[in-house]
């Protein structure tokens, strides 16, 4: 009898057209209808390819990048690696990590024949990435075999997200000339990573105290700057000059006020702070978040129009508003004896200047004559490394003149805004903030000139 039951049970399971779940389900329920899967977009799957991998060295990479603005240069390392070591500072450079290349490549490469160069740190991941792209059908792929570490060791341009990871300052102050120092900010938009230190913070040491040019982008940035000043001199900070009313120039002012400093600005900057101070603060807060702790917007103690002279011991300092530039409230600091100009945002280096809705570029070009008349030996620009007059002229006046002339040609030929967007600015593609500003600048210059 026992054997009969076992054999019968085996027979039932062997011949049943139902699953285990059906045995325990409600027999009155009908089977669910078969539903076809919806159309789901799938990524391309790599296919085998016998095409040989093309490897290039540093010299060849530089030549390719110099000659072809359309090249897509892909850093396949993880973001944390780039944060700590940097990445290639060229306009064509983007970051797509190795594991995401199949999913993200179409965001950057719109055609299969676009020239692509991939690289990593030591030529381990990049050959695999290059072969994957070739298998996906991309026909012009090269591998930079030397890798980023060689690029950096050979002192080629490197973009660094933060030079001082253990300090809120993007970079610490360095000596420019005797008794004059500057902490060069990031030549990129203000971010949480660079702590809104994306402009130059400078100071002058005298026998009668210290003058600081730019308050910094927050209370914490100002305090960090003061900590660095204390390492250089025991003199107290007597004056803090605001180059204009932008957040990275003014938001640290309340720290300096607590230290007993007198805050100086142009009269138009004071008006702008009074009118838009809260908006300036909130815009910074959206990026800086907790890094804006203790920051309070305050107005300057002293304002001036054209000129304000200070004598600190044996150092004579001239604060000037020499004419229109990127904002109506921009001021400059001139040390006549030393032939040193702290230009504020009247002069730029290493990055593209911004054109605001209120920027009068024709007047800015005329202002440059006054800059040249000073014949400065050293210029500390609003952004970028301290340099000479010729360099800031290239990054400022020459760029403005080129854009003015190009827009003028468009207007003379009855062109429109779309034509302005297509002005060829590729020669400036390696400048900081190029991606963020070049099309915006073209549009604003066109709109301004169209109605003037």
TIVEXLO-867340 format. One record per residue: x, y, z of N, C-alpha, C in turn. Coordinates in steps of 0.05 Angstrom, whole numbers, plus 5000, padded with zeros to 4 digits. Example, Ala and Ser with C-alpha at 12.3 -4.5 7.8 and 13.67 -1.06 7.14 Angstrom:
526448865156524649105156526449345156/525749555142527349795143525850015157/
***
This chain:
501749765000500050005000501750255000/503850255017505750485019507050534992/507850324978509150354952507250464931/504750394934502650484915502250784917/502250884942501851174947504151334936/506651234941509051374931509051394901/508451164888508451154858506251344847/503951344860501751514851502551804853/503751884875504652164880506552244859/508552084853510552144832509252184806/507252014800505852034774504352294771/503152384793501552634793503352874787/505652894802507453124798508853114771/509352874761510752854736508952934713/506352904716504552964693502853214697/503153344719501553584724502653814707/500753984698501554224682501354474699/501654444725501554674743504054684760/504554914772506854954789506054904818/508054894836507454854864505655074874/505955314865504355534875501455494868/500955364845498255324836496755124855/498254934866496954744885495854884909/497155104917496355244942494855494937/494255554912492755794905489855734903/488255944902485355924900484655814872/483455584871482955454845480855604829/479455794842477455944827478556174812/481156254818482356474803483256384776/482956554756483856504729486756584726/488056454708490856524702491056804691/493156954700493457234690494157234661/493057424646493657434617496557504613/497657414591500457474583500557754572/502257924584502558204575505358234563/505358344539507958394526509458614540/512158594541513758794554513659054538/513559284553513559544538516259584524/516259774506518659844491520659974510/522759854517524759964535527260024519/528360274523530760354509533160204521/534560064504536859914514539460044503/541560004518544160114509545359924489/547160044473548559874454550359674469/550459434459552159234471554759214455/556959204468559559174454559558924436/560658954413561058734395564058694391/564758454385567658404381568658554357/571158654359572358804338575258724335/576158704311578958634305580658884299/579359114301580759364295582959414316/585459474308587659514327587259764343/588159754368587959984386590160184379/589460434376591460644370592260784397/594860764403595960894427597461144419/597161354436598661604431600061684456/602261844452603761954475602962234481/604262364500603562634509603862834486/606062824472606563014450604362994429/603562754423601462714403598762814413/598162764439595662854451595463164450/597663304458597563594457597063694429/598263574410597963654382595063614373/593863394380591063334374589163544387/589563594412587863784427588164064416/590564144409591064414398589764454371/589664244355588764274327585764214323/584464074342581663994338579964044362/578364254362576564314385574464104389/573863944369571663754371572463494385/574963454391575963214404574563184431/573662934437572562874463574762724479/575762854500577862744517576562644543/576662384547575162254569577062154591/576762254615578162164638576461944651/577361694651575661474660576061404690/577461574704577961524733575561604749/575461504774573261574792573561864802/571261984808571362264817573162314841/573262124860574962164884577962174876/578762034855581462044846582062324834/580162424819580562684806580662904828/578962874848578963074870581663094883/582962874887585562874902587962924884/587762864858590162894841589863094818/587363164811586863344789586263194763/585763354742585163234716586463414695/586563324670587763484649586163734644/587563964645586264224642586164294612/584364174598583764244570580764254566/579864424548576964464545575464214537/576764034522575463794512575063584533/576163624557576263414578573563374592/572663124594570363054610570962814627/569362754647569762524664567462334661/568062094651566061874650567561634662/566661534685568161314698567861064681/569860884683569960644666567360484666/566260444689563860274691561360394679/561360654673558960784662559260864633/561460784620561960884593559760804573/558660564575556560474556554060644560/553360714585550960864590551161154585/553561274588553761564587555061674562/556261514546557861614523556061774504/553561694500551761834481551062114491/551462174516551062454526553162644515/555362544507557662704498558262664468/558062414459558762354432556162324416/555562514399553062514385553262354359/555662304349556062144325558161934330/558061724314559961504318562761574308/563061784292565661844281567062074296/565962164318567262384333569962284343/572062444341574662364352574662344382/575462124393575462074422578261984431/579162094453581562004466580961944495/581661704505581061624532583661604548/583561644574585961614591585161564619/587061454634586761414663589361494676/589961384699592361464713594861334702/594761064699597160914692596660724668/594760794651594260634626593360344633/591760324653590660054660587760034651/586060234659583260234652582660344624/584360534615583660664590583860484565/585760294563585660114540583059954539/582059864562579559714563577259884554/577260134563575160324555575260384525/577660414515577860474486576760244469/577459994478576459764463573459734465/572359804488569459804492568060004472/569160244470568060444452568260344423/570460224416570760124389568759904383/568259734403566259524400563459634398/563059864410560460004407560060134381/562060134364561860254338563160524333/564460624354565860884350568460834334/568760994313570760934293573361084295/573461284313575861454315576661474344/577561254356578261234384581261194388/582361344406585261314412585561294443/587661164451588361134479590861294486/590661474506593061624515594561444534/596661314524598061114539599761214562/600761464560602461574581600861614607/598361684605596661704628596961974642/595062024661594962284674597462334691/598462134704600762174722603162274707/603662174683605762274667605262564658/602662614650601862884642602563084664/601863004689602263184711605263214718/606762994717609563004723611163174704/610163194679611463354659610563644659/609063714680608163994685606364104664/604663934652602664034634600264134650/598464294637596264424653594464214667/594064264692592464084709590264254723/587864154722585564274736585264134763/585464294785585364184812582864294826/581264124837578764214850579264354877/581564294890582164424915585164374922/586764594922589564564928590064524958/588164594974588564575003586164425016/586164165013583864005023583364025053/585464105068585164125097584764415106/584164595086583764875092581364965075/579765145086577465235070578265415047/580665535049581765685026582365495003/581865584979582565424955585565404953/586965624957589865634959590665834980/592965774993593965955013595366195000/595766415015597066645004600066594997/600966714975603766704967604766994964/607367034967608467304964608567374934/607667614928607767714900610267894897/610468094914612868264918613268294947/615268434956615768484984613368614997/612268485018609968585034607268575020/607168454997604568414983604068124977/601768024985601167734983598367704970/597967474958595267414948594767114950/592167044956591266774956589566744931/590666604911589266584885586966384887/584666474879582266314879581966134855/580065954856579565774834578565934810/579665864786578766004762576365844750/574265834766571865684759569565804776/567065734770564865834786565165754816/563865904833563865834861562365574866/563565394881562365134887562765074917/561364864926561764784953564664694958/565764564937568564454939570564684942/570264894927572265114929571465324950/569165274964568365444986567865744979/567165784953566766064944569266224943/571566094946574166224942574966194913/573566344896574166334867574866614856/575966774874577167034866579767064882/581167274876583767314890583367484915/584467394937584367534963587267624969/587667884970590367994973590668154998/593168205007593668385029596368515027/596568745040599068905040599868945069/602268875076603368905103604969165104/604269345123605769595127606569605157/608169815163608969855191606769965208/604470035194602170145209599769975205/600169715201597869535199597669405171/595569255168595069095144592569195130/592669205103590369255087589669005071/587168915072586268685058584568765035/585068655011583468714987581668474982/579068504987576968304985576568165012/574068175021573368065047573267755047/572867635023572467345021569567275019/569067025010566366935004564766835027/565766845052564266765076565866845101/564566825123565866875149568266685153/567866425146569966225149572366265131/571766355106573966415088575566655098/574166855108575567095119577267015143/576166845161577666755184580166595176/579866425156582166265147584266445135/583366645121585266835109586766985132/585367065152586567205175588667025189/587966775191589866585204592466575188/592266585162594666585145596266845148/594767075150596067335154597667335180/596567215201597867215227600467055226/600766865207603266715205605466885193/604667105180606567275165607267525181/605267635195605767885210604067905235/605068055254603568105279601868365277/602168505254600668745250597668685248/595968855260593068815258591968905232/589768785223588468865199586769125204/587569345191586169595196584069655175/584569575150582669635129582069385112/579569365104578769155085577269285062/578269255037577169385014575569174998/573069244991571369074974571669154945/572568974928572969044900570469114885/568168994894565569044883563468924902/561068884893558968784911558368494907/559968344893559568054889559967904915/558667674917558767524942561567444951/563267364932565967284940567667514949/566767764944568267994954567268104980/564668054986563368195009562568025033/562067765028560767605049562467545073/565067595072566667565096567067815112/565768035103566168295116565468305145/563468155154562668175182564868045200/566367855190568567745206570667965210/571368105189573468315192572468545209/569868605208568768815225569068735254/568668475260568968385288571868425297/573768425279576568455286577368745288/575468925283576069215286576869345260/576669215237577469335212575369525201/576269725186574469905172573969795144/571469775136570669665110570369895090/571669875067571670085047570569965021/568870125007567870034981567070274964/566470224939565470434921562570494929/561670734924558970814932556770644918/557370554893555470394879555270114891/557470014902557469754915555769774940/555969994955554270034978551370024971/550570154950547770154941546869874933/548569724920547969454912547669264935/549369294955549269134979546669194995/545969444997543569525011541069414997/541169414970538869334954538669024951/540868894947540868614940542368434959/543068534982544768385001543568115008/540968115013539667855021539767654998/539267754974539267574951542067464946/544167634950546867544947547567324968/546567364992547067165013545666905007/543066914999541566674993542666514970/543666654950544866524927547366374936/548966494953551366354963550566124981/548466164997547565955016546765705001/545465734977544565504962546965324953/549265444951551665284943553365214967/553765404986555665365007554465215032/551865235035550465095057551765145084/552764935097553864965124556365145125/557765175102560165335102559565635104/557065705103556365995107555566055136/556165875154555565925182556966185192/555566345208556466595220556666825200/556066775174556266985154553867165155/554367425156552167625156552967845137/551067935120551668155102551668415116/553868575113553968835125554769045104/554069285109554869505090557569615098/558969745079561569855085561370095103/563670155117563770385134564370645119/566070615098566970845083566470785053/565370985039564970955010566271194996/566971144970568071364955567171344926/567671544910566871554882569171504863/570971694860573171674841575771574853/576471684877579071624888579071644919/580671474932580871484961583771404968/585271594980588071544987588471465016/590271285020590971195047593971205050/594971295073597771285080598071115105/599470885102599870705124602870685129/603770835149606670855154607970985130/609870845118611270965095610170855068/607770725069606570605046604170775037/604270875012602071035001600370854983/597870854989595970674975593770844962/593270804936591170944922588970744914/586570804924584270654915582870814894/582170684871581170834848578770704836/577070864824575070764805575670904779/577270764762578370904739576470904715/574170754717572270754695570670504695/568870484675567070254673568669994667/567869774679568969514672566669314675/567169084688565068884687562668954705/563069134724560969234741561369534746/559169684751559469964756560970034782/561269834800562469884826565269774829/566569694807569269574809571269794816/573069714835575269904842577969764840/580069924839582769824836584569934859/586769804864588669904884591369934870/592670164873595170234860597270304880/599570164878601970234893603870354873/603970624872605570764852608570704854/609570704879612370664883613170384873/611570184879612169904873611269834844/609770004832608669954805606969704804/605469664826603769434828600869514828/599269374811596369424809594869184818/593069224838591069024845588569114830/587968974808586069084789583169024796/582668834815579868754818578868634792/576268634788575168504764575268684739/576968884739577569034715579368874696/580968694708582868524692582668234700/582968054681582767774685585167624675/585667394686587767214676586866924679/587566764660587066474661584266384657/582366564659579566484656578066684639/575766604629574066784613572566984631/572567234624571167434640568167404635/566467484654563567474650562567744641/560667744623559167984614556467974628/555968164645553368184659551368354642/548868344649546868514635547568804636/548868894658549569174660552369244651/553869044641556569094632556669254606/558169474606558469644582561269574570/561369394550563969304541565469514525/563969694512565369914497566770094517/565470154539566670324560568970174574/568669914577570769754589573369764572/572969744546575269754528576670034530/575070244533576270514536577670534563/576570404584577870414610580670294609/581070104590583669974588585970174582/585270384568587370584563588470694589/586870724609587770824635589370624650/588670364646590370154658593170154646/593270174620595870184606597470424613/596070654618597570894625599070874651/598070704669599470664694602170514691/602370364670604770204664605570024688/603769864698604369694721606469484714/608269434732610169214728609068944736/607268944755605868704764602968764767/601268574758598368604761597368354777/595868414798594368204812591468234802/590668054784587968084772585768004791/583368044783581067954799580967654801/581867524779581867224778584367134763/585566924773587966814760590566914773/592766784765595366844777596267134773/597767244791599067504787600867484762/600867704746602267684720603067964711/603467994685604168254674601968374658/602368624649600268764634599568624608/601468524594600968394568599068154571/599368004593597767764597594867834603/594468024622591668104628590368244604/591968374588590868504564589768284545/591168064542590267844525587567734536/587467694562585067564573582767764577/583268014575581168214580580568384555/582268584550581668764528581568624501/583368444495583468314469580968144465/580068004486577567844484575168024479/574968244494572768434491572768554463/575068634453575268754427574368554405/575268304408574568094388571568064388/570268034411567367984412565868224402/566768464409565468714399565568714368/567868664357568068674328566368464314/566268224326564668004314561668064315/560768174337557968244339557268474320/559068664318558668884299558368784270/559968584263559668474236556868344232/555968204252553268084251551168294247/551268504263549268724261549368854233/551768904223551969024197550768854175/550768594179549668414159546768324165/545468484183542668424191542368144203/544468054218544267804231542567814257/542267584270540667584294542067444317/540667394338541867274362543067004357/541766854339542766584333545566604321/546066804305548766844294550766904315/549967054336551767124358552566874373/550666684377551366434390553466274375/553666324349555566164333558166304327/558666534341561266654338563366454347/565466434331567566234336569366334359/569066214382570666284406572466044413/572965864395574465624401577265674409/578465904401581165964409581366014439/579066064452579066114481578165874497/577965644484576665414496578065304521/580665354524582065254547582065444571/580765664568580565854590578565744611/579065794636577165734657574465874652/572265744659569465834656568665874627/570165774607569365794579566665664574/566365414584563865274579561465424591/561865534614559665674628558965934615/560866074603560566354596560566434567/561766274549562266374523559766434507/557766264509555266314495553666534509/553666534535552266744550553467024544/556067034543557367294536556567384508/556567204489555867284462553067394460/551267264474548467354474548167634487/549467674510549167924524550468154509/552768104496554068314480552268384456/551168184443549368234420546968404429/545668324450543268464459543868754467/546268794479547069064487547569234462/549069124443549869284419547469314400/545669134401543369154383541669394388/541569484413539769704421541369954427/543969954421545570194426546570324400/
***
